[in-house]
Amino acid sequence: MSTIVTSKAQCRDCYKCIRNCPVKAIGLKDGQAWVVEEKCILCGNCIVVCPQQAKATASEQAVVEKFLADGERVVVSLAPSYLATAFFSSPWKLVAALKALGVFRVEETLLGAKLVAAEYGRVFRERRPGTMITSCCPVAVQIIEKYYPNLLPNLPGVVSPMVAHGRLIKARWGQDTKVVFVGPCFAKKSERAATEGASAIDAVLTFEELKTLFTAQQINPEGLADQLPAESVSRLRTFPLKQGTLKAAGIDDHLSADVISVCGVQECMETFAALKKGEIRPQVIEALACRGGCINGPAMDQNLTLPARRARLFALAAVVTERGEGGKGEVKKPEPAVDLQRRHTATGFREVEPTEEEIRKVLALTGKVTPADETNCGGCGYGSCWEKAKAVCLGLAELEMCIPYMKNKAQSLSNAVVEITDNGIIVVDRNLIVQEYNPAADRMFNLEKRKAKGQPLDQLISAANFRRVWKTQKPCTCQKKERGLNLITRQTIYPMAKYGVVIGIFTDITTEENRRTEVFNMRQAALTRASRVISEQMRIAQEIAGLLGESTSETKATLLELIQIMQEQEGNDHDTQN
């Protein structure tokens, strides 16, 4: 199962996740974004920036709820960044709520960090030639494993503080103890599922997921008395900050060109690339994927700025020290032996490189046949048109992601419709000056010959209806015979005040109207002849009736009524035509 999942119903073709993914581990198919698991470093950017909240990690809330419901001994490992959160009025409300939830014990992950820091100090003092890269950050580790596997020897085989603490808890309280890590990092979920983490950590929750759990269990932390974690380590309070690992390991005294501390995925990758090329040769690199350190993790609440979180951490750290840190100082009893070793494995994938010809074919499909056509606007989420075309070749992107291409396509389609339609189209401005017209209008009114563009409309055709439409801002449909032209048109005229123009659409109905007039005249002639015949028949009938002595009044009335009906019908037909 993927660590990051996408809700298809909520994904809306914005490409924001692609733009913000530092390794472009996002694929797109049928307008739906999906995470390319083998490329993903779990930095969480796609989750944080998604405006539709279409991306999320699989929650282990149900797992934790089952542990508690089954009466398991649950120990929570609380990430040191909890002091920098603003989820509750006091971070110790969080500890109290965990106890109310039924948790057996709440400890700080700093207890594991203490062990890891000591091990890093030992490795640094006994180091071999080359650069040591601290590996507390799971995202930084994944960057190396997937994109810089040649740097794996630079990673000491030391577990993260989370795993170290999980192993310590199980060594203290039994292997059947359920360890739940709570922190600000999505990548910890993947680390838990890895070989080293699977045996040490039983579930991982983000701070937000923990809030959801409290709500589900109807626990209100604000109504509880503050509680401190069972044990802590005061001198490691800065561990979740930049240079925190170095200070905890006693390496901060060596900070110089030989010791580098980098924060942020981009800075990490630039530093790793420089190390790979031999451009730098420091003794130690501390690598953190989040700008400012773990207090700026992707699963931290967004209510505080990074400087505010940092200030909160230092302020509350001082309070913890004053209160005696729950366990009255650092743990003095002998610690059980904890295995801190881990193995780093290259997990990178071999991406099939498309040929230059294949990439250029894709570029050509979007109208980019020369370097000048490659706008590199970044609207698709990729840094360049070339990168995007390459992604298309790999099945990770679609042609339709190119915004200039789609815009031109839409315009071309609209232009094609305008160009091929048999209806004439004339566009005039508010002063009734011709701005545009299509070939059909040119054929109807012979506009090109008269150089119509830029000319007053009333010098070409009747402009009365256009003038009325602009004045009233109401569309109209009418029939018009153009003077000097053997042309009758049906006109539909629309105002477009937003653009300051009036558009007229003309349909040539000359042949139709001429045919109607011809039929009308033929019927009128037939009526005239019929009337003449009827009158003659009436005269003869009257003469016969006179000889027979019979009245013809009824016959006459009937015939006259018939003639009237025929005339009215012809009149209606003629009115309809006009």
C-alpha positions in Angstrom: 0.0 0.0 0.0 1.3 3.5 -0.9 2.2 5.8 2.0 0.6 8.7 0.2 -2.8 8.2 -1.5 -4.8 10.5 -3.7 -8.6 11.0 -3.7 -9.6 10.9 -7.3 -12.9 12.7 -6.5 -11.0 15.7 -5.1 -8.1 15.9 -7.5 -8.7 18.8 -9.9 -6.0 19.3 -12.6 -4.2 22.1 -10.8 -0.7 20.5 -11.0 0.3 22.2 -7.7 1.6 18.9 -6.3 3.9 18.5 -9.4 5.2 22.0 -9.0 6.0 21.5 -5.4 7.5 18.0 -5.6 11.3 18.3 -5.5 11.9 15.0 -7.2 8.8 15.1 -9.6 7.4 11.9 -8.1 3.9 12.7 -9.3 2.3 11.0 -12.3 -0.8 12.2 -14.1 -3.3 10.1 -16.1 -6.7 11.3 -17.3 -6.2 14.5 -15.3 -5.7 12.5 -12.0 -2.4 12.9 -10.1 -0.9 9.9 -8.4 2.3 9.4 -6.4 5.1 7.4 -8.0 6.1 5.3 -5.0 9.5 4.3 -6.2 10.5 8.0 -6.8 8.8 9.5 -3.7 11.0 10.6 -0.8 7.9 11.3 1.5 8.7 14.9 2.1 5.0 15.6 2.3 5.0 18.7 0.2 2.2 17.3 -2.0 0.0 16.8 1.0 0.6 20.3 2.4 0.2 22.3 -0.8 -2.9 20.5 -2.2 -5.7 23.1 -2.3 -8.3 20.4 -2.5 -6.9 18.2 0.2 -6.8 15.4 -2.3 -3.7 13.8 -0.8 -3.2 12.1 2.5 -1.3 9.4 4.3 -3.0 6.3 5.5 -4.0 6.9 9.2 -3.1 4.3 11.9 -5.7 5.7 14.2 -7.8 2.5 14.1 -4.7 0.4 15.0 -4.1 2.5 18.1 -7.7 2.4 19.1 -7.6 -1.4 18.9 -4.5 -1.5 21.1 -6.3 0.5 23.7 -9.5 -1.4 23.4 -7.7 -4.8 23.8 -6.0 -3.5 26.9 -2.5 -3.6 25.4 0.4 -1.9 27.3 0.8 1.2 25.1 3.8 3.5 25.5 3.8 6.7 23.5 7.1 8.1 22.1 6.5 11.9 21.8 8.7 13.7 19.2 10.7 16.6 20.7 8.9 19.0 18.4 5.8 18.6 20.5 6.9 21.7 22.5 6.7 23.8 19.3 3.1 22.8 18.5 0.1 25.0 19.0 -2.5 22.2 19.0 -3.4 22.9 22.7 -3.0 25.7 25.1 -0.2 23.8 26.8 1.9 20.9 25.4 1.4 19.1 28.6 -2.4 19.1 27.9 -1.4 16.7 25.2 0.4 14.4 27.6 -2.5 14.5 30.0 -4.9 13.6 27.2 -2.7 10.7 26.2 -2.9 9.4 29.8 -6.7 9.9 29.7 -6.8 7.9 26.5 -5.5 4.9 28.4 -1.9 5.1 27.5 0.4 3.3 30.0 3.3 5.7 29.7 4.3 8.8 27.8 8.0 9.3 27.1 9.9 11.7 24.9 11.8 10.4 21.8 14.7 12.4 23.1 15.6 9.3 25.2 16.3 7.6 21.9 18.0 10.7 20.5 20.4 10.6 23.5 21.5 7.1 22.5 21.8 8.0 18.8 23.7 11.2 19.5 26.2 9.3 21.7 26.7 6.8 18.9 27.3 9.6 16.4 29.9 11.1 18.7 31.7 7.8 18.9 31.6 7.3 15.1 32.9 10.8 14.6 35.8 10.3 16.9 36.6 7.0 15.3 35.8 8.1 11.8 37.5 6.8 8.8 38.6 9.2 5.9 35.6 10.6 4.1 32.4 12.5 4.9 29.9 11.3 7.5 26.3 12.1 6.9 24.0 12.1 9.9 20.9 10.0 9.2 18.3 11.0 11.8 16.0 12.4 9.1 14.1 9.6 7.1 13.5 11.9 4.1 17.3 12.8 3.8 18.0 9.0 4.1 15.5 8.3 1.3 17.1 11.0 -0.9 20.4 9.2 -0.6 19.0 5.7 -1.0 17.0 6.7 -4.2 19.0 9.4 -5.9 22.6 9.3 -4.5 23.2 5.6 -3.8 26.9 6.1 -4.3 26.8 8.1 -1.0 25.5 5.2 1.1 28.9 4.4 2.5 28.8 7.9 4.0 25.8 7.1 6.1 26.7 5.5 9.5 24.7 2.4 10.1 22.8 4.0 13.0 19.1 3.9 13.5 16.9 7.0 14.0 16.0 8.3 17.4 12.4 7.0 16.9 13.6 3.4 16.3 16.2 3.7 19.1 13.6 4.8 21.5 11.2 2.0 20.4 13.8 -0.6 21.0 14.6 1.0 24.4 10.9 0.9 25.4 10.5 -2.7 24.4 13.8 -3.7 26.2 12.4 -2.0 29.4 8.8 -3.0 29.3 8.7 -6.2 27.2 8.6 -7.0 23.5 4.8 -7.2 23.7 4.6 -3.5 24.6 2.9 -1.5 21.9 5.0 1.6 21.0 3.2 4.5 19.3 5.3 7.3 17.9 3.6 10.8 17.6 5.3 13.5 15.6 5.3 16.0 12.7 6.7 13.7 9.9 4.8 11.7 7.3 8.0 9.8 6.4 8.1 8.2 9.9 5.1 6.0 8.7 7.3 4.5 6.0 10.3 4.2 8.4 8.0 2.3 10.8 7.2 -0.2 8.0 10.8 -0.7 7.1 12.8 -3.6 8.5 14.4 -1.8 11.5 11.3 0.1 12.4 8.8 -2.7 12.1 10.0 -4.5 15.2 10.5 -1.3 17.3 7.4 0.8 16.5 3.9 -0.5 16.2 2.1 2.6 15.0 2.8 6.2 13.9 0.4 9.1 14.3 0.8 12.7 13.3 -0.2 15.4 15.7 -3.3 16.1 13.6 -4.3 12.4 13.6 -3.9 12.4 17.4 -6.3 15.3 17.6 -8.8 13.3 15.6 -8.3 10.4 17.9 -9.1 12.5 21.0 -12.2 13.8 19.3 -13.3 10.3 18.5 -12.8 9.2 22.1 -14.5 12.4 23.4 -11.4 13.6 25.3 -11.0 17.4 25.8 -7.4 18.1 26.7 -8.2 21.6 27.8 -10.2 20.3 30.7 -7.3 18.2 32.1 -4.5 19.1 34.5 -1.1 19.4 32.9 1.2 16.4 33.0 4.8 16.0 32.1 6.3 13.1 30.2 7.6 10.3 32.4 11.2 10.9 31.4 13.2 13.4 29.4 16.6 14.8 28.7 17.0 18.5 29.2 20.2 19.1 27.3 18.8 17.8 24.1 15.9 20.3 23.8 17.4 21.7 20.6 17.6 18.3 18.9 14.7 19.0 16.4 16.5 22.2 15.2 19.2 22.8 12.7 22.5 21.6 14.1 20.6 19.8 16.9 22.2 16.5 16.1 25.6 18.0 15.9 25.3 19.7 19.3 23.9 16.5 20.9 26.8 14.5 19.5 29.3 17.0 20.7 30.4 17.9 17.2 29.2 21.5 17.2 32.6 22.7 18.5 34.0 21.6 15.2 31.6 23.8 13.1 33.6 25.1 10.2 34.0 24.3 6.6 34.6 20.8 7.7 31.1 20.5 9.3 28.0 21.4 7.2 24.4 21.6 8.4 21.8 21.8 5.6 18.0 22.2 5.9 15.4 21.7 3.2 15.2 19.1 0.4 16.6 21.3 -2.3 19.6 22.3 -0.1 20.2 18.6 0.8 20.2 17.5 -2.8 22.5 20.3 -3.9 24.9 19.4 -1.1 24.8 15.7 -1.9 25.4 16.5 -5.6 28.4 18.7 -4.7 29.7 15.9 -2.5 29.2 13.3 -5.3 31.1 15.5 -7.7 33.9 16.1 -5.3 33.3 19.8 -5.1 33.2 19.7 -1.3 34.9 17.3 1.2 33.6 18.1 4.7 34.0 15.8 7.7 30.4 15.8 8.6 27.1 16.8 6.9 24.0 17.1 9.0 21.0 16.8 6.7 17.4 17.7 7.5 14.8 17.7 4.9 12.6 20.4 6.5 13.6 24.0 6.5 14.5 25.0 10.1 14.4 21.4 11.3 11.8 19.0 12.5 9.7 21.8 14.1 8.8 22.7 10.5 7.7 19.2 9.6 4.9 18.8 7.1 2.5 17.3 9.7 3.1 20.3 12.1 0.1 22.5 12.6 0.1 25.6 10.4 -1.1 28.0 13.1 2.4 29.2 13.9 5.3 30.5 11.8 8.7 28.8 11.9 10.2 31.6 14.1 7.2 31.4 16.4 7.6 27.7 16.8 11.3 28.1 17.5 10.6 30.7 20.2 7.9 28.5 21.7 10.3 25.6 21.9 12.9 27.5 23.8 10.4 29.1 26.1 8.7 25.8 27.1 12.1 24.0 27.3 13.0 26.4 30.1 9.7 25.7 31.9 10.2 22.0 31.7 13.6 22.4 33.3 12.1 24.5 36.1 9.4 21.9 36.8 12.0 19.1 37.1 11.1 17.2 33.9 8.7 14.8 35.4 11.3 12.2 36.3 13.4 14.7 38.2 16.3 14.9 35.8 17.9 12.5 33.5 17.5 8.8 33.9 20.2 7.5 36.3 19.4 3.8 36.4 21.4 1.5 34.2 19.9 1.3 30.7 19.3 -2.0 29.0 21.5 -2.7 26.0 19.9 -1.4 22.8 21.0 -2.4 19.3 21.5 0.9 17.3 22.6 -0.7 14.1 20.8 -0.5 10.8 21.5 -1.2 7.1 21.2 1.3 4.3 20.1 -0.1 1.0 19.9 1.5 -2.4 16.2 1.6 -3.4 16.5 3.7 -6.4 14.8 2.7 -9.6 16.3 2.6 -13.1 14.2 5.0 -15.2 14.3 4.3 -18.9 15.6 7.3 -20.6 13.7 8.3 -23.7 15.7 9.2 -26.8 16.1 12.8 -27.9 14.0 11.9 -31.0 11.1 10.7 -28.8 11.2 13.8 -26.7 11.3 16.1 -29.8 8.3 14.3 -31.2 6.3 15.0 -28.0 7.5 18.7 -28.1 6.3 18.9 -31.7 2.8 17.6 -30.7 2.5 20.7 -28.5 3.7 23.1 -31.2 7.3 23.3 -30.0 9.5 22.6 -33.0 12.3 25.1 -32.2 14.0 26.1 -28.9 12.2 29.5 -29.2 8.8 27.7 -29.0 9.8 26.3 -25.6 8.4 28.9 -23.2 9.4 27.0 -20.0 6.6 28.7 -18.2 6.3 26.0 -15.5 2.5 26.0 -15.6 2.6 22.2 -16.0 4.7 21.8 -12.9 7.9 20.9 -14.6 10.9 23.2 -14.8 11.1 23.1 -18.6 9.2 22.0 -21.6 12.0 19.4 -22.2 11.4 17.9 -18.7 7.7 17.8 -19.3 8.1 16.1 -22.7 10.4 13.6 -21.1 7.7 12.8 -18.5 5.1 12.4 -21.2 7.4 9.8 -22.9 7.6 8.0 -19.5 3.9 8.0 -19.0 4.0 10.4 -16.1 2.5 13.4 -17.8 0.0 14.3 -20.5 0.1 16.7 -23.4 -2.9 18.6 -22.1 -0.9 19.7 -19.1 0.8 22.3 -21.3 -1.3 25.5 -20.7 0.0 27.5 -23.7 -0.7 24.5 -25.9 -4.3 24.1 -24.6 -4.9 27.8 -24.9 -3.7 27.8 -28.5 -5.7 24.7 -29.2 -8.9 26.3 -27.9 -8.2 29.4 -29.9 -7.4 27.4 -33.0 -10.6 25.5 -32.6 -12.7 28.6 -32.1 -11.0 30.2 -35.1 -11.6 27.1 -37.2 -15.3 27.2 -36.4 -15.5 30.9 -37.3 -13.5 30.4 -40.5 -15.6 27.5 -41.9 -19.1 28.5 -40.8 -21.5 29.7 -43.6 -22.7 32.4 -41.3 -21.2 35.8 -41.7 -19.7 37.3 -38.6 -18.9 41.0 -38.1 -17.4 42.5 -35.0 -17.6 46.3 -34.4 -16.5 48.5 -31.5 -18.7 50.9 -29.5 -18.3 53.4 -32.3 -19.4 50.9 -34.8 -16.0 50.6 -36.4 -15.3 47.2 -38.0 -12.8 45.2 -35.9 -13.0 41.7 -37.4 -15.0 39.7 -39.9 -14.9 36.2 -41.2 -14.7 34.8 -44.8 -18.4 34.2 -45.0 -19.1 37.9 -44.2 -16.6 38.9 -46.8 -18.4 36.8 -49.4 -21.8 38.2 -48.4 -20.9 41.9 -48.4 -17.7 41.9 -50.5 -15.9 43.5 -47.5 -12.3 42.7 -48.4 -12.6 44.6 -51.7 -13.7 47.6 -49.7 -11.0 47.2 -47.0 -13.7 47.0 -44.4 -11.5 46.6 -41.3 -11.2 49.9 -39.5 -14.1 51.4 -41.5 -17.5 52.6 -40.1 -20.0 49.9 -40.5 -22.7 52.2 -42.0 -20.4 52.8 -45.0 -20.6 49.1 -45.8 -24.0 47.9 -44.6 -26.9 49.2 -42.6 -25.8 49.8 -39.0 -29.1 50.8 -37.5 -29.7 47.5 -35.7 -26.1 47.5 -34.4 -26.5 51.0 -33.0 -29.7 50.1 -31.3 -28.2 46.9 -29.7 -25.2 48.9 -28.3 -27.5 51.6 -26.9 -30.0 49.2 -25.3 -27.4 46.4 -24.5 -30.1 43.9 -25.6 -29.7 41.4 -28.4 -32.0 41.4 -31.3 -33.0 39.2 -34.2 -34.3 40.6 -37.4 -34.5 40.3 -41.2 -32.9 42.8 -43.5 -32.5 43.5 -47.2 -29.3 45.3 -47.9 -29.5 48.2 -50.2 -27.5 48.0 -53.3 -27.0 44.3 -52.8 -29.2 41.4 -54.0 -29.0 40.1 -50.4 -31.5 39.3 -47.7 -30.1 38.3 -44.3 -31.4 37.1 -41.0 -29.4 39.1 -38.4 -28.7 38.1 -34.8 -26.8 40.9 -33.0 -25.3 40.5 -29.5 -23.9 43.2 -27.2 -20.6 42.3 -25.4 -20.1 45.3 -23.2 -17.3 43.5 -21.2 -15.2 43.6 -24.4 -16.6 46.9 -25.7 -17.9 45.3 -28.9 -21.1 44.2 -30.7 -21.1 41.0 -32.7 -23.4 40.4 -35.7 -24.1 37.0 -37.1 -25.7 37.0 -40.6 -27.4 34.1 -42.3 -28.0 34.5 -46.1 -31.7 33.8 -46.7 -31.9 35.4 -50.1 -32.7 32.2 -52.0 -35.2 31.2 -49.4 -36.9 34.5 -49.4 -36.9 34.8 -53.2 -38.5 31.3 -53.4 -41.1 32.3 -50.8 -41.9 35.5 -52.8 -42.2 33.4 -56.0 -44.6 30.9 -54.3 -46.6 33.8 -52.9 -47.0 35.4 -56.3 -48.0 32.1 -57.9 -50.6 31.6 -55.3 -51.9 35.2 -55.7 -52.2 34.6 -59.4 -54.0 31.4 -58.8 -56.4 33.2 -56.5 -57.0 35.8 -59.0 -57.8 33.2 -61.7 -60.0 31.3 -59.2 -61.9 34.5 -58.3 -62.5 35.1 -62.0 -63.7 31.6 -62.6 -66.0 31.7 -59.5 -67.5 35.0 -60.6 -68.1 33.6 -64.1 -69.7 30.5 -62.6 -71.9 32.6 -60.3 -73.1 34.6 -63.3 -74.0 31.4 -65.2 -75.5 29.9 -62.0 -77.7 33.0 -61.6 -78.9 32.8 -65.1 -79.8 29.2 -64.7 -81.4 29.8 -61.4 -83.4 32.7 -62.9 -84.7 30.3 -65.6 -85.5 27.7 -63.0 -86.9 30.2 -60.5 -84.4 29.1 -57.7 -82.5 31.3 -55.3 -78.7 31.4 -55.5 -78.1 33.5 -52.4 -76.9 30.6 -50.3 -74.5 29.4 -53.1 -73.1 32.9 -53.5 -72.5 33.4 -49.8 -70.6 30.1 -49.7 -68.4 30.9 -52.6 -67.6 34.4 -51.3 -66.7 32.9 -47.9 -64.3 30.5 -49.6 -62.6 33.3 -51.5 -62.2 35.3 -48.3 -60.6 32.4 -46.5 -58.1 31.8 -49.3 -57.1 35.5 -49.3 -56.6 35.6 -45.6 -54.5 32.6 -45.7 -52.3 34.1 -48.4 -52.0 37.3 -46.4 -50.9 35.4 -43.3 -48.3 33.5 -45.3 -46.9 36.7 -46.7 -46.7 38.4 -43.3 -44.8 35.4 -41.9 -42.3 35.6 -44.7 -41.6 39.3 -44.0 
